[in-house]
Amino acid sequence: MLRTDVGDTGAPPRPPVVGAHAVAAVVAARGTHFARLGRPAIVNGSAGLVVTSPRGPTGVIGFTIVAGRILAIDLIANPGKLQRV
């Protein structure tokens, strides 16, 4: 599952993407550009990434991992929340 919080950007809420193939397709289509900007981080006590630009963080990604497999990916891109990162 991929959950995205874009929050106060004015964009409508995105429904979660469910299923390994669907999530992989979204990540491949949208995430490739941002991959080089990601830095490993601990997010809420688990594996994650912080995506940065010269202006500061543009996203925080947290992974829920169970038995060595990614069960969920949570992307926070809400500028209001990112101000606290």
Secondary structure, DSSP 8 states (H G I E B T S, - for coil): -EEEE-GGGS------B-SHHHHHHHIIIIIHHHHTTEEEEEETTEEEEEEEETTEEEEEEEEEEETTEEEEEEEE--HHHHTT-
